[in-house]
Amino acid sequence: MCLAIPGKLIEISNDANGVRMGKANFGGIVKEICLEYTPEVNMGDYVLVHVGFALSKVDEEQAARTYNALKEMQQLDELNVPEVPS
């Protein structure tokens, strides 16, 4: 099953090609994500992320509810997979 997981933006930058990127905190696990589809987001915002792309901005309460539901269903294991260096 494919899920979008909420994360809190802790860093925003542009990569060497000018692509808007960021780092999001998913309950203590930090992953790099693409922010090109969500130009309206800022540091501290919560976003729903699917396969490394932020798809939409969500409020903190919705993010907490979603994260807790996924945790209860044990659907957060993919966050613990180490990233492959590029």
PyMOL Python script that loads the backbone (N, CA, C, O; Angstrom):
from pymol import cmd

cmd.read_pdbstr("""\
ATOM      1  N   MET A   1       0.846  -1.178   0.000  1.00  0.00           N
ATOM      2  CA  MET A   1       0.000   0.000   0.000  1.00  0.00           C
ATOM      3  C   MET A   1       0.886   1.235   0.000  1.00  0.00           C
ATOM      4  O   MET A   1       1.862   1.303   0.747  1.00  0.00           O
ATOM      5  N   CYS A   2       0.558   2.192  -0.818  1.00  0.00           N
ATOM      6  CA  CYS A   2       1.315   3.440  -0.891  1.00  0.00           C
ATOM      7  C   CYS A   2       0.634   4.493  -0.034  1.00  0.00           C
ATOM      8  O   CYS A   2      -0.574   4.709  -0.137  1.00  0.00           O
ATOM      9  N   LEU A   3       1.416   5.143   0.808  1.00  0.00           N
ATOM     10  CA  LEU A   3       0.875   6.141   1.716  1.00  0.00           C
ATOM     11  C   LEU A   3       1.661   7.437   1.631  1.00  0.00           C
ATOM     12  O   LEU A   3       2.849   7.445   1.310  1.00  0.00           O
ATOM     13  N   ALA A   4       0.981   8.518   1.921  1.00  0.00           N
ATOM     14  CA  ALA A   4       1.655   9.801   2.113  1.00  0.00           C
ATOM     15  C   ALA A   4       1.804   9.976   3.616  1.00  0.00           C
ATOM     16  O   ALA A   4       0.844   9.800   4.366  1.00  0.00           O
ATOM     17  N   ILE A   5       2.994  10.320   4.048  1.00  0.00           N
ATOM     18  CA  ILE A   5       3.305  10.413   5.471  1.00  0.00           C
ATOM     19  C   ILE A   5       3.588  11.863   5.833  1.00  0.00           C
ATOM     20  O   ILE A   5       4.315  12.541   5.106  1.00  0.00           O
ATOM     21  N   PRO A   6       3.029  12.362   6.948  1.00  0.00           N
ATOM     22  CA  PRO A   6       3.278  13.751   7.334  1.00  0.00           C
ATOM     23  C   PRO A   6       4.659  13.940   7.945  1.00  0.00           C
ATOM     24  O   PRO A   6       5.140  13.105   8.711  1.00  0.00           O
ATOM     25  N   GLY A   7       5.282  15.053   7.587  1.00  0.00           N
ATOM     26  CA  GLY A   7       6.583  15.406   8.154  1.00  0.00           C
ATOM     27  C   GLY A   7       6.660  16.910   8.346  1.00  0.00           C
ATOM     28  O   GLY A   7       5.980  17.670   7.656  1.00  0.00           O
ATOM     29  N   LYS A   8       7.493  17.334   9.287  1.00  0.00           N
ATOM     30  CA  LYS A   8       7.679  18.755   9.570  1.00  0.00           C
ATOM     31  C   LYS A   8       8.931  19.245   8.860  1.00  0.00           C
ATOM     32  O   LYS A   8      10.005  18.665   9.014  1.00  0.00           O
ATOM     33  N   LEU A   9       8.791  20.319   8.078  1.00  0.00           N
ATOM     34  CA  LEU A   9       9.930  20.880   7.354  1.00  0.00           C
ATOM     35  C   LEU A   9      10.907  21.536   8.326  1.00  0.00           C
ATOM     36  O   LEU A   9      10.540  22.424   9.095  1.00  0.00           O
ATOM     37  N   ILE A  10      12.158  21.080   8.276  1.00  0.00           N
ATOM     38  CA  ILE A  10      13.173  21.655   9.158  1.00  0.00           C
ATOM     39  C   ILE A  10      14.267  22.369   8.374  1.00  0.00           C
ATOM     40  O   ILE A  10      15.123  23.035   8.955  1.00  0.00           O
ATOM     41  N   GLU A  11      14.232  22.224   7.041  1.00  0.00           N
ATOM     42  CA  GLU A  11      15.234  22.900   6.206  1.00  0.00           C
ATOM     43  C   GLU A  11      14.675  23.043   4.794  1.00  0.00           C
ATOM     44  O   GLU A  11      14.008  22.141   4.286  1.00  0.00           O
ATOM     45  N   ILE A  12      14.954  24.183   4.166  1.00  0.00           N
ATOM     46  CA  ILE A  12      14.569  24.416   2.773  1.00  0.00           C
ATOM     47  C   ILE A  12      15.778  24.981   2.041  1.00  0.00           C
ATOM     48  O   ILE A  12      16.458  25.879   2.537  1.00  0.00           O
ATOM     49  N   SER A  13      16.036  24.439   0.844  1.00  0.00           N
ATOM     50  CA  SER A  13      17.164  24.911   0.037  1.00  0.00           C
ATOM     51  C   SER A  13      16.886  24.612  -1.430  1.00  0.00           C
ATOM     52  O   SER A  13      15.855  24.032  -1.769  1.00  0.00           O
ATOM     53  N   ASN A  14      17.803  25.010  -2.288  1.00  0.00           N
ATOM     54  CA  ASN A  14      17.758  24.657  -3.706  1.00  0.00           C
ATOM     55  C   ASN A  14      18.959  23.783  -4.002  1.00  0.00           C
ATOM     56  O   ASN A  14      20.057  24.035  -3.505  1.00  0.00           O
ATOM     57  N   ASP A  15      18.751  22.743  -4.823  1.00  0.00           N
ATOM     58  CA  ASP A  15      19.889  21.906  -5.179  1.00  0.00           C
ATOM     59  C   ASP A  15      20.691  22.566  -6.302  1.00  0.00           C
ATOM     60  O   ASP A  15      20.375  23.685  -6.706  1.00  0.00           O
ATOM     61  N   ALA A  16      21.703  21.903  -6.799  1.00  0.00           N
ATOM     62  CA  ALA A  16      22.594  22.468  -7.819  1.00  0.00           C
ATOM     63  C   ALA A  16      21.867  22.831  -9.104  1.00  0.00           C
ATOM     64  O   ALA A  16      22.336  23.679  -9.863  1.00  0.00           O
ATOM     65  N   ASN A  17      20.722  22.195  -9.357  1.00  0.00           N
ATOM     66  CA  ASN A  17      19.932  22.475 -10.560  1.00  0.00           C
ATOM     67  C   ASN A  17      18.813  23.485 -10.311  1.00  0.00           C
ATOM     68  O   ASN A  17      18.008  23.754 -11.202  1.00  0.00           O
ATOM     69  N   GLY A  18      18.763  24.039  -9.110  1.00  0.00           N
ATOM     70  CA  GLY A  18      17.733  25.017  -8.783  1.00  0.00           C
ATOM     71  C   GLY A  18      16.417  24.418  -8.341  1.00  0.00           C
ATOM     72  O   GLY A  18      15.423  25.135  -8.232  1.00  0.00           O
ATOM     73  N   VAL A  19      16.384  23.115  -8.082  1.00  0.00           N
ATOM     74  CA  VAL A  19      15.168  22.444  -7.634  1.00  0.00           C
ATOM     75  C   VAL A  19      14.981  22.714  -6.141  1.00  0.00           C
ATOM     76  O   VAL A  19      15.912  22.551  -5.353  1.00  0.00           O
ATOM     77  N   ARG A  20      13.782  23.123  -5.765  1.00  0.00           N
ATOM     78  CA  ARG A  20      13.481  23.415  -4.351  1.00  0.00           C
ATOM     79  C   ARG A  20      13.381  22.104  -3.583  1.00  0.00           C
ATOM     80  O   ARG A  20      12.528  21.261  -3.862  1.00  0.00           O
ATOM     81  N   MET A  21      14.272  21.954  -2.611  1.00  0.00           N
ATOM     82  CA  MET A  21      14.357  20.742  -1.802  1.00  0.00           C
ATOM     83  C   MET A  21      14.212  21.104  -0.332  1.00  0.00           C
ATOM     84  O   MET A  21      14.238  22.280   0.033  1.00  0.00           O
ATOM     85  N   GLY A  22      14.062  20.106   0.493  1.00  0.00           N
ATOM     86  CA  GLY A  22      13.982  20.351   1.928  1.00  0.00           C
ATOM     87  C   GLY A  22      14.302  19.094   2.701  1.00  0.00           C
ATOM     88  O   GLY A  22      14.497  18.018   2.135  1.00  0.00           O
ATOM     89  N   LYS A  23      14.351  19.257   4.001  1.00  0.00           N
ATOM     90  CA  LYS A  23      14.487  18.118   4.900  1.00  0.00           C
ATOM     91  C   LYS A  23      13.268  18.135   5.804  1.00  0.00           C
ATOM     92  O   LYS A  23      12.875  19.177   6.328  1.00  0.00           O
ATOM     93  N   ALA A  24      12.679  16.959   5.976  1.00  0.00           N
ATOM     94  CA  ALA A  24      11.487  16.834   6.814  1.00  0.00           C
ATOM     95  C   ALA A  24      11.755  15.833   7.924  1.00  0.00           C
ATOM     96  O   ALA A  24      12.433  14.825   7.726  1.00  0.00           O
ATOM     97  N   ASN A  25      11.211  16.132   9.089  1.00  0.00           N
ATOM     98  CA  ASN A  25      11.340  15.272  10.255  1.00  0.00           C
ATOM     99  C   ASN A  25      10.067  14.442  10.364  1.00  0.00           C
ATOM    100  O   ASN A  25       8.966  14.979  10.481  1.00  0.00           O
ATOM    101  N   PHE A  26      10.237  13.125  10.325  1.00  0.00           N
ATOM    102  CA  PHE A  26       9.129  12.178  10.462  1.00  0.00           C
ATOM    103  C   PHE A  26       9.281  11.458  11.790  1.00  0.00           C
ATOM    104  O   PHE A  26       9.806  10.346  11.836  1.00  0.00           O
ATOM    105  N   GLY A  27       8.832  12.074  12.859  1.00  0.00           N
ATOM    106  CA  GLY A  27       8.909  11.434  14.172  1.00  0.00           C
ATOM    107  C   GLY A  27      10.320  11.080  14.593  1.00  0.00           C
ATOM    108  O   GLY A  27      10.530  10.043  15.222  1.00  0.00           O
ATOM    109  N   GLY A  28      11.293  11.916  14.262  1.00  0.00           N
ATOM    110  CA  GLY A  28      12.680  11.686  14.652  1.00  0.00           C
ATOM    111  C   GLY A  28      13.564  11.197  13.528  1.00  0.00           C
ATOM    112  O   GLY A  28      14.786  11.170  13.676  1.00  0.00           O
ATOM    113  N   ILE A  29      12.986  10.811  12.415  1.00  0.00           N
ATOM    114  CA  ILE A  29      13.756  10.380  11.247  1.00  0.00           C
ATOM    115  C   ILE A  29      13.695  11.496  10.216  1.00  0.00           C
ATOM    116  O   ILE A  29      12.611  11.928   9.825  1.00  0.00           O
ATOM    117  N   VAL A  30      14.859  11.964   9.775  1.00  0.00           N
ATOM    118  CA  VAL A  30      14.930  13.086   8.839  1.00  0.00           C
ATOM    119  C   VAL A  30      15.247  12.560   7.446  1.00  0.00           C
ATOM    120  O   VAL A  30      16.180  11.780   7.262  1.00  0.00           O
ATOM    121  N   LYS A  31      14.461  12.995   6.469  1.00  0.00           N
ATOM    122  CA  LYS A  31      14.645  12.588   5.074  1.00  0.00           C
ATOM    123  C   LYS A  31      14.651  13.828   4.180  1.00  0.00           C
ATOM    124  O   LYS A  31      13.995  14.825   4.478  1.00  0.00           O
ATOM    125  N   GLU A  32      15.403  13.748   3.078  1.00  0.00           N
ATOM    126  CA  GLU A  32      15.389  14.811   2.091  1.00  0.00           C
ATOM    127  C   GLU A  32      14.174  14.612   1.185  1.00  0.00           C
ATOM    128  O   GLU A  32      13.869  13.494   0.769  1.00  0.00           O
ATOM    129  N   ILE A  33      13.483  15.722   0.886  1.00  0.00           N
ATOM    130  CA  ILE A  33      12.283  15.654   0.060  1.00  0.00           C
ATOM    131  C   ILE A  33      12.294  16.767  -0.984  1.00  0.00           C
ATOM    132  O   ILE A  33      12.977  17.779  -0.828  1.00  0.00           O
ATOM    133  N   CYS A  34      11.529  16.561  -2.043  1.00  0.00           N
ATOM    134  CA  CYS A  34      11.387  17.571  -3.091  1.00  0.00           C
ATOM    135  C   CYS A  34      10.174  18.444  -2.770  1.00  0.00           C
ATOM    136  O   CYS A  34       9.105  17.937  -2.433  1.00  0.00           O
ATOM    137  N   LEU A  35      10.353  19.762  -2.879  1.00  0.00           N
ATOM    138  CA  LEU A  35       9.282  20.712  -2.557  1.00  0.00           C
ATOM    139  C   LEU A  35       8.731  21.418  -3.793  1.00  0.00           C
ATOM    140  O   LEU A  35       7.991  22.393  -3.658  1.00  0.00           O
ATOM    141  N   GLU A  36       9.068  20.955  -4.981  1.00  0.00           N
ATOM    142  CA  GLU A  36       8.646  21.617  -6.210  1.00  0.00           C
ATOM    143  C   GLU A  36       7.127  21.683  -6.368  1.00  0.00           C
ATOM    144  O   GLU A  36       6.621  22.621  -6.985  1.00  0.00           O
ATOM    145  N   TYR A  37       6.394  20.719  -5.831  1.00  0.00           N
ATOM    146  CA  TYR A  37       4.930  20.705  -5.969  1.00  0.00           C
ATOM    147  C   TYR A  37       4.230  21.510  -4.884  1.00  0.00           C
ATOM    148  O   TYR A  37       3.008  21.658  -4.915  1.00  0.00           O
ATOM    149  N   THR A  38       4.988  22.029  -3.927  1.00  0.00           N
ATOM    150  CA  THR A  38       4.400  22.777  -2.813  1.00  0.00           C
ATOM    151  C   THR A  38       5.166  24.083  -2.597  1.00  0.00           C
ATOM    152  O   THR A  38       5.821  24.245  -1.567  1.00  0.00           O
ATOM    153  N   PRO A  39       5.096  25.008  -3.541  1.00  0.00           N
ATOM    154  CA  PRO A  39       5.862  26.256  -3.419  1.00  0.00           C
ATOM    155  C   PRO A  39       5.405  27.139  -2.259  1.00  0.00           C
ATOM    156  O   PRO A  39       6.130  28.049  -1.856  1.00  0.00           O
ATOM    157  N   GLU A  40       4.224  26.884  -1.722  1.00  0.00           N
ATOM    158  CA  GLU A  40       3.686  27.721  -0.650  1.00  0.00           C
ATOM    159  C   GLU A  40       4.194  27.353   0.736  1.00  0.00           C
ATOM    160  O   GLU A  40       3.927  28.086   1.689  1.00  0.00           O
ATOM    161  N   VAL A  41       4.914  26.248   0.885  1.00  0.00           N
ATOM    162  CA  VAL A  41       5.323  25.807   2.219  1.00  0.00           C
ATOM    163  C   VAL A  41       6.564  26.547   2.695  1.00  0.00           C
ATOM    164  O   VAL A  41       7.399  26.985   1.903  1.00  0.00           O
ATOM    165  N   ASN A  42       6.658  26.673   4.023  1.00  0.00           N
ATOM    166  CA  ASN A  42       7.774  27.349   4.686  1.00  0.00           C
ATOM    167  C   ASN A  42       8.315  26.471   5.800  1.00  0.00           C
ATOM    168  O   ASN A  42       7.703  25.471   6.176  1.00  0.00           O
ATOM    169  N   MET A  43       9.474  26.859   6.323  1.00  0.00           N
ATOM    170  CA  MET A  43      10.064  26.140   7.459  1.00  0.00           C
ATOM    171  C   MET A  43       9.034  26.034   8.579  1.00  0.00           C
ATOM    172  O   MET A  43       8.324  26.993   8.878  1.00  0.00           O
ATOM    173  N   GLY A  44       8.964  24.859   9.190  1.00  0.00           N
ATOM    174  CA  GLY A  44       8.050  24.635  10.288  1.00  0.00           C
ATOM    175  C   GLY A  44       6.689  24.123   9.851  1.00  0.00           C
ATOM    176  O   GLY A  44       5.915  23.656  10.687  1.00  0.00           O
ATOM    177  N   ASP A  45       6.375  24.199   8.553  1.00  0.00           N
ATOM    178  CA  ASP A  45       5.110  23.671   8.057  1.00  0.00           C
ATOM    179  C   ASP A  45       5.153  22.150   8.032  1.00  0.00           C
ATOM    180  O   ASP A  45       6.222  21.541   7.988  1.00  0.00           O
ATOM    181  N   TYR A  46       3.976  21.557   8.060  1.00  0.00           N
ATOM    182  CA  TYR A  46       3.833  20.109   7.910  1.00  0.00           C
ATOM    183  C   TYR A  46       3.366  19.820   6.494  1.00  0.00           C
ATOM    184  O   TYR A  46       2.495  20.507   5.960  1.00  0.00           O
ATOM    185  N   VAL A  47       3.960  18.791   5.891  1.00  0.00           N
ATOM    186  CA  VAL A  47       3.603  18.399   4.535  1.00  0.00           C
ATOM    187  C   VAL A  47       3.348  16.900   4.482  1.00  0.00           C
ATOM    188  O   VAL A  47       3.920  16.135   5.258  1.00  0.00           O
ATOM    189  N   LEU A  48       2.485  16.487   3.557  1.00  0.00           N
ATOM    190  CA  LEU A  48       2.298  15.067   3.286  1.00  0.00           C
ATOM    191  C   LEU A  48       3.282  14.685   2.196  1.00  0.00           C
ATOM    192  O   LEU A  48       3.335  15.325   1.146  1.00  0.00           O
ATOM    193  N   VAL A  49       4.070  13.630   2.448  1.00  0.00           N
ATOM    194  CA  VAL A  49       5.141  13.230   1.547  1.00  0.00           C
ATOM    195  C   VAL A  49       4.887  11.816   1.037  1.00  0.00           C
ATOM    196  O   VAL A  49       4.586  10.903   1.806  1.00  0.00           O
ATOM    197  N   HIS A  50       5.015  11.658  -0.277  1.00  0.00           N
ATOM    198  CA  HIS A  50       4.896  10.342  -0.901  1.00  0.00           C
ATOM    199  C   HIS A  50       6.084  10.163  -1.838  1.00  0.00           C
ATOM    200  O   HIS A  50       6.341  11.021  -2.683  1.00  0.00           O
ATOM    201  N   VAL A  51       6.793   9.081  -1.700  1.00  0.00           N
ATOM    202  CA  VAL A  51       8.000   8.736  -2.459  1.00  0.00           C
ATOM    203  C   VAL A  51       8.959   9.918  -2.632  1.00  0.00           C
ATOM    204  O   VAL A  51       9.511  10.129  -3.711  1.00  0.00           O
ATOM    205  N   GLY A  52       9.145  10.679  -1.559  1.00  0.00           N
ATOM    206  CA  GLY A  52      10.123  11.755  -1.565  1.00  0.00           C
ATOM    207  C   GLY A  52       9.623  13.093  -2.078  1.00  0.00           C
ATOM    208  O   GLY A  52      10.404  14.041  -2.172  1.00  0.00           O
ATOM    209  N   PHE A  53       8.330  13.197  -2.415  1.00  0.00           N
ATOM    210  CA  PHE A  53       7.757  14.443  -2.911  1.00  0.00           C
ATOM    211  C   PHE A  53       6.702  14.958  -1.941  1.00  0.00           C
ATOM    212  O   PHE A  53       5.784  14.227  -1.570  1.00  0.00           O
ATOM    213  N   ALA A  54       6.832  16.210  -1.534  1.00  0.00           N
ATOM    214  CA  ALA A  54       5.793  16.849  -0.721  1.00  0.00           C
ATOM    215  C   ALA A  54       4.604  17.124  -1.642  1.00  0.00           C
ATOM    216  O   ALA A  54       4.750  17.795  -2.663  1.00  0.00           O
ATOM    217  N   LEU A  55       3.433  16.607  -1.280  1.00  0.00           N
ATOM    218  CA  LEU A  55       2.249  16.734  -2.129  1.00  0.00           C
ATOM    219  C   LEU A  55       1.313  17.841  -1.692  1.00  0.00           C
ATOM    220  O   LEU A  55       0.637  18.453  -2.519  1.00  0.00           O
ATOM    221  N   SER A  56       1.270  18.101  -0.390  1.00  0.00           N
ATOM    222  CA  SER A  56       0.381  19.156   0.106  1.00  0.00           C
ATOM    223  C   SER A  56       0.786  19.556   1.514  1.00  0.00           C
ATOM    224  O   SER A  56       1.469  18.819   2.225  1.00  0.00           O
ATOM    225  N   LYS A  57       0.350  20.728   1.886  1.00  0.00           N
ATOM    226  CA  LYS A  57       0.562  21.250   3.240  1.00  0.00           C
ATOM    227  C   LYS A  57      -0.614  20.800   4.095  1.00  0.00           C
ATOM    228  O   LYS A  57      -1.756  20.794   3.636  1.00  0.00           O
ATOM    229  N   VAL A  58      -0.329  20.421   5.345  1.00  0.00           N
ATOM    230  CA  VAL A  58      -1.379  20.045   6.293  1.00  0.00           C
ATOM    231  C   VAL A  58      -1.122  20.764   7.605  1.00  0.00           C
ATOM    232  O   VAL A  58       0.000  21.189   7.882  1.00  0.00           O
ATOM    233  N   ASP A  59      -2.167  20.897   8.411  1.00  0.00           N
ATOM    234  CA  ASP A  59      -1.952  21.547   9.706  1.00  0.00           C
ATOM    235  C   ASP A  59      -1.383  20.538  10.701  1.00  0.00           C
ATOM    236  O   ASP A  59      -1.446  19.327  10.488  1.00  0.00           O
ATOM    237  N   GLU A  60      -0.832  21.059  11.778  1.00  0.00           N
ATOM    238  CA  GLU A  60      -0.130  20.222  12.758  1.00  0.00           C
ATOM    239  C   GLU A  60      -1.041  19.159  13.370  1.00  0.00           C
ATOM    240  O   GLU A  60      -0.614  18.025  13.586  1.00  0.00           O
ATOM    241  N   GLU A  61      -2.288  19.519  13.648  1.00  0.00           N
ATOM    242  CA  GLU A  61      -3.225  18.565  14.243  1.00  0.00           C
ATOM    243  C   GLU A  61      -3.515  17.399  13.292  1.00  0.00           C
ATOM    244  O   GLU A  61      -3.529  16.240  13.708  1.00  0.00           O
ATOM    245  N   GLN A  62      -3.745  17.711  12.028  1.00  0.00           N
ATOM    246  CA  GLN A  62      -3.993  16.658  11.042  1.00  0.00           C
ATOM    247  C   GLN A  62      -2.757  15.779  10.877  1.00  0.00           C
ATOM    248  O   GLN A  62      -2.870  14.558  10.764  1.00  0.00           O
ATOM    249  N   ALA A  63      -1.582  16.397  10.863  1.00  0.00           N
ATOM    250  CA  ALA A  63      -0.340  15.634  10.742  1.00  0.00           C
ATOM    251  C   ALA A  63      -0.191  14.667  11.912  1.00  0.00           C
ATOM    252  O   ALA A  63       0.181  13.510  11.712  1.00  0.00           O
ATOM    253  N   ALA A  64      -0.475  15.123  13.128  1.00  0.00           N
ATOM    254  CA  ALA A  64      -0.354  14.269  14.316  1.00  0.00           C
ATOM    255  C   ALA A  64      -1.342  13.115  14.260  1.00  0.00           C
ATOM    256  O   ALA A  64      -0.987  11.981  14.582  1.00  0.00           O
ATOM    257  N   ARG A  65      -2.578  13.389  13.856  1.00  0.00           N
ATOM    258  CA  ARG A  65      -3.582  12.320  13.755  1.00  0.00           C
ATOM    259  C   ARG A  65      -3.163  11.271  12.728  1.00  0.00           C
ATOM    260  O   ARG A  65      -3.256  10.070  12.980  1.00  0.00           O
ATOM    261  N   THR A  66      -2.709  11.731  11.586  1.00  0.00           N
ATOM    262  CA  THR A  66      -2.298  10.808  10.522  1.00  0.00           C
ATOM    263  C   THR A  66      -1.099   9.980  10.966  1.00  0.00           C
ATOM    264  O   THR A  66      -1.088   8.761  10.797  1.00  0.00           O
ATOM    265  N   TYR A  67      -0.088  10.636  11.534  1.00  0.00           N
ATOM    266  CA  TYR A  67       1.116   9.939  11.970  1.00  0.00           C
ATOM    267  C   TYR A  67       0.774   8.888  13.028  1.00  0.00           C
ATOM    268  O   TYR A  67       1.262   7.760  12.960  1.00  0.00           O
ATOM    269  N   ASN A  68      -0.062   9.250  14.004  1.00  0.00           N
ATOM    270  CA  ASN A  68      -0.436   8.298  15.060  1.00  0.00           C
ATOM    271  C   ASN A  68      -1.207   7.112  14.505  1.00  0.00           C
ATOM    272  O   ASN A  68      -0.997   5.980  14.940  1.00  0.00           O
ATOM    273  N   ALA A  69      -2.101   7.358  13.546  1.00  0.00           N
ATOM    274  CA  ALA A  69      -2.853   6.254  12.934  1.00  0.00           C
ATOM    275  C   ALA A  69      -1.902   5.318  12.184  1.00  0.00           C
ATOM    276  O   ALA A  69      -2.025   4.097  12.290  1.00  0.00           O
ATOM    277  N   LEU A  70      -0.960   5.876  11.434  1.00  0.00           N
ATOM    278  CA  LEU A  70       0.011   5.044  10.712  1.00  0.00           C
ATOM    279  C   LEU A  70       0.889   4.258  11.677  1.00  0.00           C
ATOM    280  O   LEU A  70       1.227   3.103  11.421  1.00  0.00           O
ATOM    281  N   LYS A  71       1.251   4.886  12.775  1.00  0.00           N
ATOM    282  CA  LYS A  71       2.079   4.209  13.781  1.00  0.00           C
ATOM    283  C   LYS A  71       1.320   3.025  14.381  1.00  0.00           C
ATOM    284  O   LYS A  71       1.882   1.943  14.552  1.00  0.00           O
ATOM    285  N   GLU A  72       0.041   3.235  14.700  1.00  0.00           N
ATOM    286  CA  GLU A  72      -0.780   2.155  15.261  1.00  0.00           C
ATOM    287  C   GLU A  72      -0.937   0.997  14.277  1.00  0.00           C
ATOM    288  O   GLU A  72      -1.019  -0.159  14.691  1.00  0.00           O
ATOM    289  N   MET A  73      -0.978   1.295  12.992  1.00  0.00           N
ATOM    290  CA  MET A  73      -1.120   0.257  11.968  1.00  0.00           C
ATOM    291  C   MET A  73       0.228  -0.320  11.554  1.00  0.00           C
ATOM    292  O   MET A  73       0.290  -1.168  10.664  1.00  0.00           O
ATOM    293  N   GLN A  74       1.305   0.128  12.188  1.00  0.00           N
ATOM    294  CA  GLN A  74       2.667  -0.313  11.897  1.00  0.00           C
ATOM    295  C   GLN A  74       3.009  -0.102  10.419  1.00  0.00           C
ATOM    296  O   GLN A  74       3.564  -0.987   9.769  1.00  0.00           O
ATOM    297  N   GLN A  75       2.671   1.078   9.900  1.00  0.00           N
ATOM    298  CA  GLN A  75       2.920   1.416   8.504  1.00  0.00           C
ATOM    299  C   GLN A  75       4.083   2.399   8.339  1.00  0.00           C
ATOM    300  O   GLN A  75       4.234   3.002   7.276  1.00  0.00           O
ATOM    301  N   LEU A  76       4.895   2.565   9.370  1.00  0.00           N
ATOM    302  CA  LEU A  76       5.989   3.531   9.304  1.00  0.00           C
ATOM    303  C   LEU A  76       7.360   2.882   9.145  1.00  0.00           C
ATOM    304  O   LEU A  76       8.378   3.569   9.228  1.00  0.00           O
ATOM    305  N   ASP A  77       7.402   1.565   8.916  1.00  0.00           N
ATOM    306  CA  ASP A  77       8.675   0.857   8.813  1.00  0.00           C
ATOM    307  C   ASP A  77       9.551   1.359   7.675  1.00  0.00           C
ATOM    308  O   ASP A  77      10.776   1.325   7.785  1.00  0.00           O
ATOM    309  N   GLU A  78       8.947   1.827   6.579  1.00  0.00           N
ATOM    310  CA  GLU A  78       9.740   2.291   5.438  1.00  0.00           C
ATOM    311  C   GLU A  78      10.605   3.498   5.776  1.00  0.00           C
ATOM    312  O   GLU A  78      11.582   3.772   5.078  1.00  0.00           O
ATOM    313  N   LEU A  79      10.260   4.222   6.836  1.00  0.00           N
ATOM    314  CA  LEU A  79      11.071   5.374   7.231  1.00  0.00           C
ATOM    315  C   LEU A  79      12.422   4.953   7.781  1.00  0.00           C
ATOM    316  O   LEU A  79      13.368   5.740   7.764  1.00  0.00           O
ATOM    317  N   ASN A  80      12.524   3.731   8.267  1.00  0.00           N
ATOM    318  CA  ASN A  80      13.764   3.260   8.867  1.00  0.00           C
ATOM    319  C   ASN A  80      14.736   2.682   7.863  1.00  0.00           C
ATOM    320  O   ASN A  80      15.830   2.268   8.245  1.00  0.00           O
ATOM    321  N   VAL A  81      14.375   2.639   6.592  1.00  0.00           N
ATOM    322  CA  VAL A  81      15.262   2.130   5.556  1.00  0.00           C
ATOM    323  C   VAL A  81      16.329   3.183   5.283  1.00  0.00           C
ATOM    324  O   VAL A  81      15.997   4.337   5.014  1.00  0.00           O
ATOM    325  N   PRO A  82      17.613   2.803   5.346  1.00  0.00           N
ATOM    326  CA  PRO A  82      18.668   3.793   5.077  1.00  0.00           C
ATOM    327  C   PRO A  82      18.603   4.278   3.643  1.00  0.00           C
ATOM    328  O   PRO A  82      18.269   3.522   2.730  1.00  0.00           O
ATOM    329  N   GLU A  83      18.926   5.544   3.456  1.00  0.00           N
ATOM    330  CA  GLU A  83      18.935   6.124   2.110  1.00  0.00           C
ATOM    331  C   GLU A  83      20.173   5.652   1.366  1.00  0.00           C
ATOM    332  O   GLU A  83      21.240   5.475   1.954  1.00  0.00           O
ATOM    333  N   VAL A  84      20.014   5.452   0.071  1.00  0.00           N
ATOM    334  CA  VAL A  84      21.135   5.070  -0.782  1.00  0.00           C
ATOM    335  C   VAL A  84      21.874   6.345  -1.170  1.00  0.00           C
ATOM    336  O   VAL A  84      21.252   7.275  -1.682  1.00  0.00           O
ATOM    337  N   PRO A  85      23.170   6.415  -0.943  1.00  0.00           N
ATOM    338  CA  PRO A  85      23.921   7.631  -1.310  1.00  0.00           C
ATOM    339  C   PRO A  85      23.848   7.847  -2.820  1.00  0.00           C
ATOM    340  O   PRO A  85      23.880   6.895  -3.600  1.00  0.00           O
ATOM    341  N   SER A  86      23.748   9.129  -3.219  1.00  0.00           N
ATOM    342  CA  SER A  86      23.689   9.420  -4.655  1.00  0.00           C
ATOM    343  C   SER A  86      25.052   9.749  -5.214  1.00  0.00           C
ATOM    344  O   SER A  86      25.181  10.019  -6.408  1.00  0.00           O
TER     345      SER A  86
END
""", "prot")
cmd.dss("prot")
cmd.show_as("cartoon", "prot")
cmd.util.cbc("prot")
cmd.orient("prot")
